[in-house]
Amino acid sequence: MHPNQLQPYLQRLSIAQLNPMQRAFLKAAAENQDLLLQSPTGSGKTLAFLLGLLSQLPKAPTPKVWAMIITPSRELALQITQVFRQLKTG
């Protein structure tokens, strides 16, 4: 995802810029299909993961399922849902 495309999402979250881990993840996500992201709690992994996912989804709405997120816990599912809703992707 081009940095200019990120600005509306970052503004909705009141984030001035991505941190180094998030930038590195997005660069790697553009080049690879399978990634493993390890970083300390509170480092912004959820946002990095969701922005990487958004960059791979079609721009126009389609009736197909393009992504399924499976989490090991309800707590993580709720966290991902909350951040995704804050992005207001439509």
C-alpha atoms as one frame of an Amber mdcrd trajectory, in Angstrom:
protein
   0.000   0.000   0.000   1.421   3.371  -0.997   2.089   5.757   1.936  -0.385
   8.304   0.517  -3.135   5.687   0.675  -2.394   5.116   4.363  -2.988   8.690
   5.479  -6.796   8.514   5.777  -6.524   5.358   7.885  -3.815   6.802  10.111
  -5.771  10.027  10.597  -8.822   8.044  11.735  -6.638   6.455  14.408  -4.887
   9.743  15.301  -1.519   8.294  14.248   1.015  10.641  12.639   3.131   7.915
  11.057   3.782   4.196  11.185   6.554   2.908  13.415   9.601   1.111  11.925
   8.146  -2.369  12.560   4.909  -1.475  10.787   6.733   0.027   7.798   8.981
  -3.037   7.538   5.976  -5.356   7.708   4.101  -3.516   4.955   7.171  -3.612
   2.734   7.585  -7.348   3.342   3.844  -7.953   2.822   4.055  -6.347  -0.617
   6.841  -8.764  -1.567   5.727 -12.017   0.131   2.606 -14.099   0.618   3.441
 -15.770   3.915   4.758 -13.756   6.834   5.217 -14.196  10.547   5.131 -11.009
  12.575   6.640 -11.095  16.070   6.837  -7.942  18.130   6.184  -6.948  21.760
   2.683  -6.289  23.056   1.520  -2.773  22.232   3.866  -2.349  19.278   1.146
  -2.018  16.634   1.074  -5.522  15.159  -2.694  -5.486  14.700  -2.620  -2.296
  12.648   0.318  -3.532  10.558  -1.478  -6.817   9.900  -4.747  -5.113   8.936
  -3.082  -2.569   6.645  -1.221  -5.398   4.943  -4.497  -7.261   4.511  -6.291
  -4.185   3.151  -3.598  -3.687   0.544  -4.408  -7.126  -0.877  -8.195  -6.830
  -0.966 -10.028  -5.725  -4.132 -10.929  -2.031  -4.187 -14.519  -2.562  -5.358
 -17.044  -4.427  -3.201 -17.605  -8.007  -4.322 -19.950 -10.736  -3.130 -16.992
 -13.053  -2.547 -15.155 -13.691   0.704 -11.608 -12.404   0.179 -10.198 -12.859
   3.659 -10.912 -14.794   6.808  -9.175 -13.946  10.056  -8.882 -16.780  12.544
  -7.651 -16.003  16.047  -6.708 -18.241  18.972  -8.802 -16.228  21.432 -11.944
 -14.145  21.695  -9.904 -11.288  23.174  -7.696 -11.071  20.084 -10.731 -11.327
  17.779 -12.325  -8.379  19.588  -9.093  -6.357  19.373  -8.800  -6.944  15.624
 -12.480  -6.091  15.144 -12.100  -2.855  17.094  -9.082  -1.653  15.100 -10.673
  -2.687  11.800 -13.837  -0.730  12.618 -11.774   2.334  13.544 -10.167   2.230
  10.094 -13.652   2.771   8.565 -12.789   0.928   5.400 -16.363   0.490   4.300
